[in-house]
Amino acid sequence: MTHKTQSENVWSVSSGTNSPTLSPPLDTPSGNAHQANLSQPILFPLVTPRAQPHSQFDNLLAEVDGDASLHEQTKQARQWVSESFYDAPTLSSLRLKAGLSQKDLGTQCDLRQEHISRYESGRTEPGLSVANKLATALGVSLDEFAHAWNNTRARADSMVNSTIK
């Protein structure tokens, strides 16, 4: 049996053959013991996420990316999307203008696609060394990259604010 302390309260954790169990502390925050039925422990199953394609689009994209004859057409399509749908530069528009997928940009910068996605969504701000790698791969100055990041962050903030209202 393992004991973990959380704000002066002791939680007991025991591992069985299938999943661990967690029993609540015997004392309340006020220090008074309460009568709890601990005969049935609370079960917290361990769930391991599995990577699965999100849609048929993922399969199509993998097929297109794997076909060298479609590479130039895909690059041109990304550039068209950048020019047609973005009025101000963002990290996404810079990448699309360069004709790169998130995976391609990540490969060039020694980053995983998931990191590129977080930067493009405005959830995570790239540090200076990463920003420099990304700017170089995108063929823009660090100033242009910073301007695009500011637009990306502003867009993310406005999306959050519009969903809150």
ZATIZA-679075 format. One record per residue (C-alpha): residue number from 1; residue in one letter; x, y, z. Coordinates in Angstrom, 1 decimal, padded with zeros to 4 digits, m for minus. Each point is the difference from the previous one (the first is absolute). Last residue first. Example, Ala and Ser with C-alpha at 12.3 -4.5 7.8 and 13.67 -1.06 7.14 Angstrom:
<site><k>2</k><r>s</r><px>013.7</px><py>m001.1</py><pz>007.1</pz></site>
<site><k>1</k><r>a</r><px>m001.4</px><py>m003.4</py><pz>000.7</pz></site>
This chain:
<site><k>165</k><r>k</r><px>m019.6</px><py>035.4</py><pz>m024.7</pz></site>
<site><k>164</k><r>i</r><px>002.6</px><py>m002.7</py><pz>000.9</pz></site>
<site><k>163</k><r>t</r><px>000.1</px><py>m001.4</py><pz>m003.6</pz></site>
<site><k>162</k><r>s</r><px>000.8</px><py>003.4</py><pz>m001.4</pz></site>
<site><k>161</k><r>n</r><px>002.8</px><py>000.6</py><pz>002.6</pz></site>
<site><k>160</k><r>v</r><px>001.7</px><py>m003.3</py><pz>m000.8</pz></site>
<site><k>159</k><r>m</r><px>m000.1</px><py>000.7</py><pz>m003.8</pz></site>
<site><k>158</k><r>s</r><px>001.3</px><py>003.6</py><pz>000.6</pz></site>
<site><k>157</k><r>d</r><px>002.9</px><py>m001.4</py><pz>002.0</pz></site>
<site><k>156</k><r>a</r><px>000.9</px><py>m002.5</py><pz>m002.6</pz></site>
<site><k>155</k><r>r</r><px>m000.1</px><py>002.7</py><pz>m002.7</pz></site>
<site><k>154</k><r>a</r><px>002.1</px><py>002.3</py><pz>002.1</pz></site>
<site><k>153</k><r>r</r><px>002.5</px><py>m002.8</py><pz>000.6</pz></site>
<site><k>152</k><r>t</r><px>000.3</px><py>m000.8</py><pz>m003.7</pz></site>
<site><k>151</k><r>n</r><px>000.3</px><py>003.7</py><pz>m000.9</pz></site>
<site><k>150</k><r>n</r><px>002.8</px><py>000.4</py><pz>002.6</pz></site>
<site><k>149</k><r>w</r><px>001.7</px><py>m003.1</py><pz>m001.4</pz></site>
<site><k>148</k><r>a</r><px>m000.2</px><py>001.4</py><pz>m003.5</pz></site>
<site><k>147</k><r>h</r><px>001.7</px><py>003.2</py><pz>001.1</pz></site>
<site><k>146</k><r>a</r><px>002.7</px><py>m002.1</py><pz>001.9</pz></site>
<site><k>145</k><r>f</r><px>000.6</px><py>m002.0</py><pz>m003.2</pz></site>
<site><k>144</k><r>e</r><px>000.3</px><py>003.1</py><pz>m002.1</pz></site>
<site><k>143</k><r>d</r><px>002.6</px><py>001.4</py><pz>002.6</pz></site>
<site><k>142</k><r>l</r><px>001.8</px><py>m003.4</py><pz>000.0</pz></site>
<site><k>141</k><r>s</r><px>000.4</px><py>000.4</py><pz>m003.7</pz></site>
<site><k>140</k><r>v</r><px>m001.9</px><py>m002.3</py><pz>m002.4</pz></site>
<site><k>139</k><r>g</r><px>001.0</px><py>m003.1</py><pz>m002.0</pz></site>
<site><k>138</k><r>l</r><px>m002.4</px><py>m002.4</py><pz>001.8</pz></site>
<site><k>137</k><r>a</r><px>002.9</px><py>m002.3</py><pz>001.0</pz></site>
<site><k>136</k><r>t</r><px>002.0</px><py>003.0</py><pz>001.3</pz></site>
<site><k>135</k><r>a</r><px>m003.0</px><py>001.4</py><pz>001.9</pz></site>
<site><k>134</k><r>l</r><px>m000.7</px><py>m003.4</py><pz>001.6</pz></site>
<site><k>133</k><r>k</r><px>003.6</px><py>m000.4</py><pz>001.1</pz></site>
<site><k>132</k><r>n</r><px>000.1</px><py>003.5</py><pz>001.4</pz></site>
<site><k>131</k><r>a</r><px>m003.3</px><py>m000.4</py><pz>001.8</pz></site>
<site><k>130</k><r>v</r><px>001.3</px><py>m003.3</py><pz>001.5</pz></site>
<site><k>129</k><r>s</r><px>003.1</px><py>001.8</py><pz>001.3</pz></site>
<site><k>128</k><r>l</r><px>m002.0</px><py>003.0</py><pz>001.3</pz></site>
<site><k>127</k><r>g</r><px>m002.7</px><py>m002.1</py><pz>001.8</pz></site>
<site><k>126</k><r>p</r><px>m003.2</px><py>m000.9</py><pz>m001.8</pz></site>
<site><k>125</k><r>e</r><px>m003.2</px><py>001.2</py><pz>001.6</pz></site>
<site><k>124</k><r>t</r><px>m002.5</px><py>m002.8</py><pz>000.7</pz></site>
<site><k>123</k><r>r</r><px>m003.8</px><py>000.1</py><pz>m000.4</pz></site>
<site><k>122</k><r>g</r><px>000.1</px><py>002.4</py><pz>m003.0</pz></site>
<site><k>121</k><r>s</r><px>m001.5</px><py>m002.6</py><pz>m002.3</pz></site>
<site><k>120</k><r>e</r><px>003.0</px><py>000.1</py><pz>m002.3</pz></site>
<site><k>119</k><r>y</r><px>002.4</px><py>m000.6</py><pz>002.9</pz></site>
<site><k>118</k><r>r</r><px>m002.0</px><py>m002.9</py><pz>001.3</pz></site>
<site><k>117</k><r>s</r><px>m000.3</px><py>m001.5</py><pz>m003.5</pz></site>
<site><k>116</k><r>i</r><px>003.8</px><py>000.3</py><pz>m000.5</pz></site>
<site><k>115</k><r>h</r><px>000.6</px><py>m001.9</py><pz>003.2</pz></site>
<site><k>114</k><r>e</r><px>m002.4</px><py>m002.8</py><pz>m001.0</pz></site>
<site><k>113</k><r>q</r><px>001.9</px><py>m000.4</py><pz>m003.3</pz></site>
<site><k>112</k><r>r</r><px>003.1</px><py>m000.9</py><pz>002.0</pz></site>
<site><k>111</k><r>l</r><px>003.0</px><py>002.2</py><pz>m000.1</pz></site>
<site><k>110</k><r>d</r><px>003.5</px><py>m000.4</py><pz>m001.6</pz></site>
<site><k>109</k><r>c</r><px>m000.5</px><py>003.3</py><pz>m001.9</pz></site>
<site><k>108</k><r>q</r><px>m000.1</px><py>m001.4</py><pz>m003.5</pz></site>
<site><k>107</k><r>t</r><px>m002.1</px><py>m003.0</py><pz>001.2</pz></site>
<site><k>106</k><r>g</r><px>m002.4</px><py>002.3</py><pz>001.8</pz></site>
<site><k>105</k><r>l</r><px>m000.5</px><py>002.1</py><pz>m003.2</pz></site>
<site><k>104</k><r>d</r><px>m000.7</px><py>m003.2</py><pz>m002.0</pz></site>
<site><k>103</k><r>k</r><px>m002.4</px><py>m001.3</py><pz>002.6</pz></site>
<site><k>102</k><r>q</r><px>m001.9</px><py>003.3</py><pz>000.2</pz></site>
<site><k>101</k><r>s</r><px>m000.3</px><py>m000.1</py><pz>m003.8</pz></site>
<site><k>100</k><r>l</r><px>002.1</px><py>002.3</py><pz>m002.1</pz></site>
<site><k>99</k><r>g</r><px>m000.7</px><py>002.1</py><pz>m003.0</pz></site>
<site><k>98</k><r>a</r><px>002.0</px><py>003.0</py><pz>001.3</pz></site>
<site><k>97</k><r>k</r><px>m003.2</px><py>002.0</py><pz>m000.2</pz></site>
<site><k>96</k><r>l</r><px>m001.7</px><py>m002.8</py><pz>002.0</pz></site>
<site><k>95</k><r>r</r><px>002.6</px><py>000.4</py><pz>002.8</pz></site>
<site><k>94</k><r>l</r><px>m000.2</px><py>003.8</py><pz>000.0</pz></site>
<site><k>93</k><r>s</r><px>m003.8</px><py>m000.2</py><pz>000.0</pz></site>
<site><k>92</k><r>s</r><px>000.0</px><py>m002.4</py><pz>003.0</pz></site>
<site><k>91</k><r>l</r><px>002.4</px><py>002.2</py><pz>002.0</pz></site>
<site><k>90</k><r>t</r><px>m002.2</px><py>003.0</py><pz>m000.7</pz></site>
<site><k>89</k><r>p</r><px>000.3</px><py>002.7</py><pz>m002.6</pz></site>
<site><k>88</k><r>a</r><px>m003.1</px><py>002.1</py><pz>m000.4</pz></site>
<site><k>87</k><r>d</r><px>m002.9</px><py>m000.4</py><pz>m002.5</pz></site>
<site><k>86</k><r>y</r><px>000.2</px><py>m003.8</py><pz>m000.1</pz></site>
<site><k>85</k><r>f</r><px>m002.4</px><py>m002.0</py><pz>m002.1</pz></site>
<site><k>84</k><r>s</r><px>001.0</px><py>000.4</py><pz>m003.7</pz></site>
<site><k>83</k><r>e</r><px>003.7</px><py>000.5</py><pz>000.1</pz></site>
<site><k>82</k><r>s</r><px>000.8</px><py>m002.6</py><pz>002.6</pz></site>
<site><k>81</k><r>v</r><px>m002.5</px><py>m002.5</py><pz>m001.6</pz></site>
<site><k>80</k><r>w</r><px>001.7</px><py>000.6</py><pz>m003.4</pz></site>
<site><k>79</k><r>q</r><px>003.4</px><py>m000.8</py><pz>001.5</pz></site>
<site><k>78</k><r>r</r><px>m001.3</px><py>m003.2</py><pz>001.5</pz></site>
<site><k>77</k><r>a</r><px>m001.4</px><py>m001.0</py><pz>m003.4</pz></site>
<site><k>76</k><r>q</r><px>003.3</px><py>000.8</py><pz>m001.6</pz></site>
<site><k>75</k><r>k</r><px>001.9</px><py>m002.3</py><pz>002.4</pz></site>
<site><k>74</k><r>t</r><px>m002.6</px><py>m002.7</py><pz>m000.5</pz></site>
<site><k>73</k><r>q</r><px>000.4</px><py>000.3</py><pz>m003.8</pz></site>
<site><k>72</k><r>e</r><px>003.8</px><py>m000.2</py><pz>000.3</pz></site>
<site><k>71</k><r>h</r><px>m000.2</px><py>m003.2</py><pz>002.2</pz></site>
<site><k>70</k><r>l</r><px>m002.6</px><py>m001.8</py><pz>m002.0</pz></site>
<site><k>69</k><r>s</r><px>002.5</px><py>m002.1</py><pz>m002.1</pz></site>
<site><k>68</k><r>a</r><px>001.8</px><py>m000.8</py><pz>003.3</pz></site>
<site><k>67</k><r>d</r><px>m003.0</px><py>m002.0</py><pz>001.3</pz></site>
<site><k>66</k><r>g</r><px>000.6</px><py>m000.6</py><pz>003.7</pz></site>
<site><k>65</k><r>d</r><px>m001.4</px><py>003.4</py><pz>001.0</pz></site>
<site><k>64</k><r>v</r><px>m003.1</px><py>m000.7</py><pz>m002.0</pz></site>
<site><k>63</k><r>e</r><px>m000.6</px><py>m003.3</py><pz>001.7</pz></site>
<site><k>62</k><r>a</r><px>000.7</px><py>001.4</py><pz>003.5</pz></site>
<site><k>61</k><r>l</r><px>m002.4</px><py>002.8</py><pz>m000.7</pz></site>
<site><k>60</k><r>l</r><px>m002.7</px><py>m002.4</py><pz>m001.2</pz></site>
<site><k>59</k><r>n</r><px>000.4</px><py>m002.1</py><pz>003.2</pz></site>
<site><k>58</k><r>d</r><px>m000.2</px><py>003.1</py><pz>002.2</pz></site>
<site><k>57</k><r>f</r><px>m003.0</px><py>001.2</py><pz>m001.9</pz></site>
<site><k>56</k><r>q</r><px>m001.8</px><py>m003.3</py><pz>000.8</pz></site>
<site><k>55</k><r>s</r><px>m000.2</px><py>001.2</py><pz>003.5</pz></site>
<site><k>54</k><r>h</r><px>001.8</px><py>000.5</py><pz>003.3</pz></site>
<site><k>53</k><r>p</r><px>002.5</px><py>m002.8</py><pz>m000.7</pz></site>
<site><k>52</k><r>q</r><px>000.7</px><py>m001.9</py><pz>003.2</pz></site>
<site><k>51</k><r>a</r><px>002.8</px><py>000.4</py><pz>002.5</pz></site>
<site><k>50</k><r>r</r><px>m001.1</px><py>m001.9</py><pz>003.1</pz></site>
<site><k>49</k><r>p</r><px>m000.3</px><py>001.6</py><pz>003.4</pz></site>
<site><k>48</k><r>t</r><px>000.9</px><py>m002.2</py><pz>003.0</pz></site>
<site><k>47</k><r>v</r><px>m002.7</px><py>m000.1</py><pz>002.6</pz></site>
<site><k>46</k><r>l</r><px>000.8</px><py>m000.9</py><pz>003.6</pz></site>
<site><k>45</k><r>p</r><px>m003.2</px><py>m000.6</py><pz>001.8</pz></site>
<site><k>44</k><r>f</r><px>m000.7</px><py>002.1</py><pz>003.1</pz></site>
<site><k>43</k><r>l</r><px>m002.0</px><py>m002.0</py><pz>002.5</pz></site>
<site><k>42</k><r>i</r><px>m001.4</px><py>001.5</py><pz>003.2</pz></site>
<site><k>41</k><r>p</r><px>000.2</px><py>m002.5</py><pz>002.8</pz></site>
<site><k>40</k><r>q</r><px>m003.1</px><py>m001.7</py><pz>001.3</pz></site>
<site><k>39</k><r>s</r><px>000.3</px><py>m000.9</py><pz>003.7</pz></site>
<site><k>38</k><r>l</r><px>001.1</px><py>003.6</py><pz>000.7</pz></site>
<site><k>37</k><r>n</r><px>m003.4</px><py>001.1</py><pz>001.1</pz></site>
<site><k>36</k><r>a</r><px>000.8</px><py>003.4</py><pz>001.4</pz></site>
<site><k>35</k><r>q</r><px>m000.8</px><py>001.4</py><pz>003.5</pz></site>
<site><k>34</k><r>h</r><px>001.8</px><py>003.2</py><pz>000.3</pz></site>
<site><k>33</k><r>a</r><px>003.0</px><py>000.9</py><pz>002.1</pz></site>
<site><k>32</k><r>n</r><px>000.3</px><py>003.6</py><pz>000.8</pz></site>
<site><k>31</k><r>g</r><px>003.1</px><py>001.9</py><pz>m001.1</pz></site>
<site><k>30</k><r>s</r><px>m001.8</px><py>002.9</py><pz>m001.7</pz></site>
<site><k>29</k><r>p</r><px>001.3</px><py>m001.3</py><pz>m003.4</pz></site>
<site><k>28</k><r>t</r><px>m001.8</px><py>m003.3</py><pz>000.6</pz></site>
<site><k>27</k><r>d</r><px>001.9</px><py>m002.9</py><pz>001.6</pz></site>
<site><k>26</k><r>l</r><px>m000.3</px><py>m003.6</py><pz>m001.2</pz></site>
<site><k>25</k><r>p</r><px>001.7</px><py>000.6</py><pz>m003.3</pz></site>
<site><k>24</k><r>p</r><px>m001.7</px><py>m001.5</py><pz>m003.1</pz></site>
<site><k>23</k><r>s</r><px>000.9</px><py>m003.5</py><pz>m001.3</pz></site>
<site><k>22</k><r>l</r><px>001.6</px><py>m000.5</py><pz>m003.4</pz></site>
<site><k>21</k><r>t</r><px>000.2</px><py>m003.3</py><pz>m001.9</pz></site>
<site><k>20</k><r>p</r><px>002.4</px><py>m001.1</py><pz>m002.7</pz></site>
<site><k>19</k><r>s</r><px>m001.1</px><py>m002.2</py><pz>m002.9</pz></site>
<site><k>18</k><r>n</r><px>000.1</px><py>m003.6</py><pz>m001.1</pz></site>
<site><k>17</k><r>t</r><px>002.2</px><py>m002.0</py><pz>002.3</pz></site>
<site><k>16</k><r>g</r><px>m000.4</px><py>002.3</py><pz>003.0</pz></site>
<site><k>15</k><r>s</r><px>002.0</px><py>003.1</py><pz>000.7</pz></site>
<site><k>14</k><r>s</r><px>m000.8</px><py>001.9</py><pz>003.2</pz></site>
<site><k>13</k><r>v</r><px>m000.2</px><py>003.7</py><pz>000.5</pz></site>
<site><k>12</k><r>s</r><px>m000.7</px><py>001.6</py><pz>003.3</pz></site>
<site><k>11</k><r>w</r><px>m000.7</px><py>003.7</py><pz>000.1</pz></site>
<site><k>10</k><r>v</r><px>001.4</px><py>001.9</py><pz>002.9</pz></site>
<site><k>9</k><r>n</r><px>m001.3</px><py>003.5</py><pz>000.8</pz></site>
<site><k>8</k><r>e</r><px>002.5</px><py>002.7</py><pz>000.9</pz></site>
<site><k>7</k><r>s</r><px>m000.6</px><py>001.8</py><pz>m003.2</pz></site>
<site><k>6</k><r>q</r><px>000.5</px><py>m003.1</py><pz>m002.2</pz></site>
<site><k>5</k><r>t</r><px>002.3</px><py>m002.7</py><pz>001.4</pz></site>
<site><k>4</k><r>k</r><px>000.4</px><py>m003.2</py><pz>m001.9</pz></site>
<site><k>3</k><r>h</r><px>000.2</px><py>m003.4</py><pz>001.7</pz></site>
<site><k>2</k><r>t</r><px>000.8</px><py>m003.2</py><pz>m001.8</pz></site>
<site><k>1</k><r>m</r><px>m001.3</px><py>m003.5</py><pz>001.0</pz></site>
